[in-house]
Amino acid sequence: MTSPTRLLMHVPVPWVFVLAYLIGAIPEHFQHRVLSPQTAQITTIVGSILFALGALVAGWGLLLFRKANTTTVPGKLSAQLVTRGPYRFTRNPMYIGLTLAYLGEAALLKQIWPLAFLPLTIAYLNWTVIPVEEAKLREVFPIEYPDYCSRVRRWL
């Protein structure tokens, strides 16, 4: 891993989303956009739904981890393999929830530029964070985790 990537691994994943959004908000600050009242109302409704759904999914995943008394820190050893709730459909519901909330926030604030940084955040998760998490899970659950992976997709 390169030094910036290694440094970024010490930043909690929700903060990676926040930092990406804030970086995108900088150019947004200098660009004025006028939306029709109808478009503004639609983006507010869609944004509210996406944000609420994202918070619900991410919160549900986090709650299940807390109940299982296991870690949410990439690279730390897990106490339990959580496979219920949203983990029946995706191995990463918290990341999906954070992505939906990010999209919802952009719609609520009527901002376009932060969306340019979301693919970078997802790429970082997919090719840096998740492989570290999966390696630890295979180490701790050598039979259960590969079986779980064969049944449940990484994303959706």
SERO-4910 file (N, C-alpha, C, O; in steps of 0.05 Angstrom, whole numbers):
BEGIN
 pado doro    nc1    nc2    nc3   cac1   cac2   cac3    cc1    cc2    cc3    oc1    oc2    oc3
  Met    A     17    -24      0      0      0      0     18     25      0     38     26     13
  Thr    A      9     45    -15     24     70    -15     19     86     10      0     80     25
  Ser    A     37    105     16     34    120     41      7    135     44     -5    133     65
  Pro    A     -3    149     23    -29    161     26    -51    141     31    -69    146     47
  Thr    A    -50    118     18    -70     97     22    -68     86     50    -88     82     64
  Arg    A    -43     81     59    -39     72     87    -49     92    107    -62     84    127
  Leu    A    -45    117    102    -54    138    120    -85    139    120    -98    142    141
  Leu    A    -97    137     96   -126    138     94   -139    114    108   -162    117    117
  Met    A   -125     92    110   -137     68    124   -141     74    154   -156     60    167
  His    A   -129     95    164   -133    102    192   -157    121    196   -164    128    219
  Val    A   -168    130    174   -192    147    175   -216    130    174   -219    114    156
  Pro    A   -234    132    194   -259    116    193   -274    121    167   -276    143    158
  Val    A   -285     99    156   -298    101    130   -320    122    128   -321    136    108
  Pro    A   -337    126    149   -356    148    146   -343    175    141   -353    192    127
  Trp    A   -320    179    153   -305    204    150   -293    206    122   -290    229    112
  Val    A   -287    184    109   -278    185     81   -300    196     64   -295    212     46
  Phe    A   -325    187     69   -347    198     54   -350    228     59   -355    244     41
  Val    A   -348    236     84   -351    264     92   -329    281     78   -335    302     67
  Leu    A   -304    271     80   -282    286     67   -286    289     37   -281    310     26
  Ala    A   -294    267     24   -298    268     -5   -320    288    -11   -318    304    -30
  Tyr    A   -341    288      4   -363    307      0   -353    336      3   -359    353    -14
  Leu    A   -339    341     24   -329    368     29   -310    377      7   -310    401      0
  Ile    A   -293    360     -3   -275    367    -25   -292    375    -50   -286    394    -64
  Gly    A   -313    359    -54   -331    366    -76   -347    392    -72   -355    405    -91
  Ala    A   -352    398    -47   -367    423    -41   -351    448    -46   -362    470    -49
  Ile    A   -324    446    -48   -307    470    -52   -314    482    -80   -321    506    -81
  Pro    A   -311    467   -102   -318    480   -128   -348    487   -129   -356    506   -143
  Glu    A   -364    472   -115   -393    478   -115   -399    505   -104   -417    519   -113
  His    A   -382    513    -85   -386    539    -72   -383    562    -92   -395    584    -88
  Phe    A   -367    558   -113   -361    579   -132   -379    579   -156   -377    595   -174
  Gln    A   -398    560   -157   -415    557   -180   -444    561   -171   -455    547   -154
  His    A   -457    581   -184   -485    586   -177   -503    571   -197   -498    571   -221
  Arg    A   -523    557   -187   -541    542   -203   -569    550   -195   -576    551   -172
  Val    A   -585    556   -215   -613    563   -210   -631    540   -220   -629    532   -243
  Leu    A   -647    530   -202   -665    508   -208   -694    519   -208   -701    537   -193
  Ser    A   -710    508   -226   -738    515   -225   -750    505   -199   -740    487   -187
  Pro    A   -772    518   -190   -784    509   -165   -792    479   -165   -789    465   -145
  Gln    A   -801    470   -188   -809    442   -190   -785    423   -188   -786    403   -174
  Thr    A   -763    430   -201   -739    414   -199   -728    414   -171   -719    394   -161
  Ala    A   -728    438   -158   -719    440   -131   -735    423   -112   -725    410    -94
  Gln    A   -762    422   -116   -779    406    -99   -774    376   -104   -773    361    -84
  Ile    A   -770    368   -129   -765    340   -135   -738    331   -122   -736    310   -110
  Thr    A   -717    348   -125   -691    340   -113   -693    339    -83   -679    323    -70
  Thr    A   -709    356    -71   -713    355    -42   -726    329    -34   -718    316    -14
  Ile    A   -747    321    -48   -761    297    -41   -743    272    -46   -741    255    -28
  Val    A   -731    271    -69   -713    248    -75   -690    248    -56   -683    226    -46
  Gly    A   -678    271    -50   -656    272    -31   -663    263     -3   -648    249     10
  Ser    A   -687    271      5   -696    263     32   -700    233     34   -693    220     53
  Ile    A   -712    221     13   -716    192     12   -689    177     12   -685    159     27
  Leu    A   -671    186     -6   -645    173     -7   -629    175     19   -618    156     28
  Phe    A   -629    199     30   -615    203     55   -626    186     78   -611    173     92
  Ala    A   -652    186     80   -665    171    102   -661    141     97   -654    126    117
  Leu    A   -663    131     73   -659    103     67   -630     96     73   -624     75     85
  Gly    A   -611    113     64   -583    108     70   -577    107     99   -562     89    108
  Ala    A   -587    126    114   -583    126    143   -595    101    156   -583     90    175
  Leu    A   -618     93    147   -631     69    158   -615     44    153   -610     28    171
  Val    A   -606     40    128   -590     17    121   -563     16    136   -556     -4    147
  Ala    A   -549     39    135   -523     40    149   -527     36    179   -511     22    192
  Gly    A   -547     49    190   -552     46    219   -560     18    227   -552      9    248
  Trp    A   -576      5    210   -583    -23    216   -559    -41    216   -556    -58    234
  Gly    A   -542    -37    196   -517    -53    195   -500    -48    219   -489    -67    231
  Leu    A   -497    -23    227   -481    -16    250   -493    -28    276   -478    -38    293
  Leu    A   -519    -26    279   -532    -37    302   -527    -67    304   -523    -77    326
  Leu    A   -529    -82    282   -524   -110    283   -495   -116    291   -490   -136    305
  Phe    A   -476   -100    282   -448   -103    290   -445    -98    320   -431   -113    334
  Arg    A   -458    -78    330   -457    -71    359   -469    -94    375   -458   -102    396
  Lys    A   -492   -105    367   -505   -127    381   -487   -152    381   -487   -167    400
  Ala    A   -472   -156    359   -454   -179    357   -428   -174    371   -411   -191    373
  Asn    A   -425   -149    382   -400   -142    396   -375   -146    378   -355   -157    387
  Thr    A   -378   -138    353   -355   -141    334   -347   -114    324   -360    -94    328
  Thr    A   -324   -113    311   -311    -88    303   -322    -77    276   -331    -93    259
  Thr    A   -321    -51    273   -327    -38    248   -301    -27    236   -302    -13    216
  Val    A   -278    -32    248   -253    -21    239   -240    -40    219   -234    -63    226
  Pro    A   -235    -31    195   -222    -48    175   -195    -58    185   -179    -42    196
  Gly    A   -190    -83    182   -164    -95    190   -164   -106    218   -145   -120    225
  Lys    A   -184   -100    234   -186   -111    261   -200   -138    260   -216   -143    242
  Leu    A   -193   -155    279   -205   -182    279   -234   -180    289   -240   -167    309
  Ser    A   -252   -193    274   -280   -193    281   -286   -215    302   -274   -236    302
  Ala    A   -305   -209    320   -313   -228    340   -334   -248    329   -335   -271    338
  Gln    A   -350   -238    310   -372   -254    299   -375   -247    270   -369   -225    261
  Leu    A   -385   -267    254   -392   -261    227   -422   -255    226   -438   -272    232
  Val    A   -428   -230    219   -456   -221    218   -467   -227    191   -457   -217    171
  Thr    A   -489   -244    190   -501   -251    164   -531   -248    164   -544   -257    145
  Arg    A   -542   -234    183   -571   -230    184   -578   -201    176   -560   -185    172
  Gly    A   -603   -196    176   -612   -169    168   -603   -162    140   -606   -179    122
  Pro    A   -593   -138    135   -586   -130    108   -561   -146     98   -556   -146     74
  Tyr    A   -547   -159    116   -524   -176    108   -532   -201     94   -515   -216     84
  Arg    A   -558   -206     92   -569   -229     76   -568   -222     46   -568   -240     29
  Phe    A   -568   -196     40   -569   -187     12   -543   -175      2   -539   -175    -22
  Thr    A   -527   -164     19   -502   -152     12   -482   -155     35   -490   -154     58
  Arg    A   -457   -158     28   -436   -161     49   -428   -133     60   -413   -132     79
  Asn    A   -438   -112     47   -429    -85     55   -453    -66     57   -452    -45     44
  Pro    A   -473    -72     73   -496    -53     74   -489    -26     86   -501     -6     79
  Met    A   -469    -25    104   -462      1    115   -451     19     93   -457     43     93
  Tyr    A   -434      8     75   -423     24     54   -445     32     34   -444     54     23
  Ile    A   -463     14     29   -486     21     11   -503     43     24   -511     62     10
  Gly    A   -507     41     50   -523     61     64   -509     88     63   -522    109     58
  Leu    A   -483     88     67   -468    114     66   -468    126     38   -470    150     34
  Thr    A   -468    108     17   -469    118    -10   -496    130    -16   -498    151    -29
  Leu    A   -518    117     -7   -545    128    -11   -548    155      4   -559    174     -7
  Ala    A   -537    156     28   -539    181     44   -523    204     30   -532    226     29
  Tyr    A   -500    197     18   -484    216      4   -500    227    -20   -501    251    -25
  Leu    A   -512    209    -35   -528    217    -58   -552    235    -49   -559    255    -62
  Gly    A   -564    227    -27   -586    242    -16   -578    270     -7   -592    289    -12
  Glu    A   -555    272      6   -545    298     14   -540    316    -10   -547    340     -9
  Ala    A   -528    305    -31   -523    321    -55   -549    331    -67   -551    354    -75
  Ala    A   -570    314    -67   -596    322    -78   -609    343    -60   -620    363    -69
  Leu    A   -608    339    -34   -620    358    -15   -607    385    -17   -621    406    -16
  Leu    A   -581    386    -20   -566    411    -22   -564    422    -51   -552    443    -56
  Lys    A   -576    406    -70   -575    414    -98   -546    418   -108   -540    438   -121
  Gln    A   -529    399   -101   -500    402   -108   -492    379   -127   -500    356   -124
  Ile    A   -477    387   -147   -468    368   -168   -439    359   -163   -433    336   -166
  Trp    A   -422    378   -156   -393    372   -154   -386    349   -135   -369    333   -142
  Pro    A   -399    347   -112   -392    324    -95   -396    297   -108   -383    278   -101
  Leu    A   -414    296   -127   -419    271   -141   -394    261   -157   -391    237   -161
  Ala    A   -377    280   -165   -353    272   -179   -334    257   -162   -317    242   -172
  Phe    A   -336    261   -136   -317    247   -117   -328    221   -106   -313    206    -93
  Leu    A   -353    216   -110   -365    191   -100   -353    166   -113   -347    147    -99
  Pro    A   -349    166   -140   -336    142   -152   -308    137   -141   -300    114   -138
  Leu    A   -294    158   -134   -267    154   -123   -269    141    -95   -253    124    -88
  Thr    A   -289    150    -80   -293    138    -53   -301    109    -55   -290     92    -41
  Ile    A   -318    102    -74   -327     75    -77   -304     58    -87   -300     35    -79
  Ala    A   -288     69   -106   -264     54   -115   -245     48    -93   -234     26    -90
  Tyr    A   -240     68    -76   -223     64    -52   -233     42    -34   -218     25    -26
  Leu    A   -260     42    -29   -272     21    -13   -268     -6    -26   -260    -26    -14
  Asn    A   -275     -8    -52   -275    -33    -66   -248    -45    -69   -245    -70    -68
  Trp    A   -228    -29    -74   -201    -40    -80   -180    -37    -58   -158    -47    -60
  Thr    A   -188    -23    -37   -169    -20    -15   -181    -30     12   -170    -48     24
  Val    A   -203    -18     20   -214    -24     47   -226    -52     48   -219    -68     65
  Ile    A   -243    -58     29   -257    -84     30   -238   -108     27   -242   -127     42
  Pro    A   -218   -107     10   -199   -129      9   -185   -134     36   -180   -157     44
  Val    A   -179   -113     51   -167   -116     77   -187   -129     96   -180   -147    111
  Glu    A   -211   -119     95   -232   -131    113   -237   -160    106   -239   -177    124
  Glu    A   -238   -166     80   -244   -194     72   -221   -213     79   -226   -236     87
  Ala    A   -196   -203     77   -173   -220     85   -175   -227    115   -169   -250    122
  Lys    A   -182   -208    131   -184   -213    160   -207   -232    166   -205   -250    183
  Leu    A   -229   -229    152   -252   -247    156   -245   -275    148   -254   -294    161
  Arg    A   -230   -278    126   -222   -305    117   -203   -318    138   -203   -342    142
  Glu    A   -187   -301    150   -168   -310    170   -183   -320    195   -177   -341    206
  Val    A   -203   -305    204   -218   -311    228   -239   -332    224   -244   -349    241
  Phe    A   -252   -332    200   -273   -351    194   -267   -366    168   -280   -361    148
  Pro    A   -247   -383    169   -237   -396    144   -258   -413    129   -255   -417    105
  Ile    A   -278   -423    143   -298   -440    130   -323   -423    125   -335   -423    103
  Glu    A   -332   -409    146   -357   -394    145   -357   -371    125   -376   -367    110
  Tyr    A   -335   -356    124   -334   -332    107   -335   -339     77   -351   -327     63
  Pro    A   -318   -357     67   -320   -364     39   -348   -375     31   -358   -370      9
  Asp    A   -361   -390     49   -388   -399     45   -407   -376     42   -424   -375     25
  Tyr    A   -405   -357     61   -421   -333     60   -417   -317     34   -436   -308     22
  Cys    A   -392   -315     26   -385   -300      1   -398   -314    -23   -405   -301    -43
  Ser    A   -400   -340    -23   -412   -355    -45   -442   -350    -47   -454   -354    -68
  Arg    A   -454   -342    -25   -483   -337    -24   -491   -308    -27   -513   -302    -37
  Val    A   -474   -290    -18   -481   -261    -17   -460   -245    -31   -436   -248    -28
  Arg    A   -470   -227    -48   -452   -210    -65   -439   -188    -48   -449   -181    -26
  Arg    A   -416   -179    -58   -402   -157    -44   -419   -132    -42   -420   -119    -21
  Trp    A   -432   -125    -64   -448   -100    -65   -477   -108    -66   -490   -112    -45
  Leu    A   -489   -110    -89   -517   -118    -92   -521   -139   -113   -543   -148   -118
***
